[in-house]
Amino acid sequence: MSKVAFGLITLLLNGYGVPCFVNGKVEKGIFTILSSVFTLGVVGVINLVKGIISAIKILNMTDEEYAAADRETLYESIVFFYKG
């Protein structure tokens, strides 16, 4: 997936766990949605803020840095308190 597409998805839809689903991390995406529902949206707001911060970092990377970036580190920084 391109840097810009992933950055925009992360920026706009991270509160719903969409970047997880896009990258094949279905379990993490479901966990994101359920944790947001069970906490009445608190975790969703935290994930949204983390998504904005992560998206800014991703969009400021050069293409070479994005290609060399550890994908798991990028994905882990997007979701709040998931350790699976």
C-alpha positions, 0 to 999 in steps of 0.5 A: 500500500502506498504511503499516502493512502495508508497515511490518509486512512490512518488519519481519517479512519483510525478510530474505527480500526480501518487501517488494521483491516486494510493491512490484514490485521482483522483480529486487531481491527475487531478488538479496536471496534469492540474496545471502543464500544465497550468503553463508550467511545473513549478508546476510539477517541484515543485511537483517533488521536494516535492515528492523527499523530501516526499519520503525520509521521507517516506522511512526513516520511520519505518514500525510502523511509516508508519502504524501509520502515518496520511495518509492525512498528507502524501498525502497533503505534496505531492501536491503543493497548492491543498486545496480540 
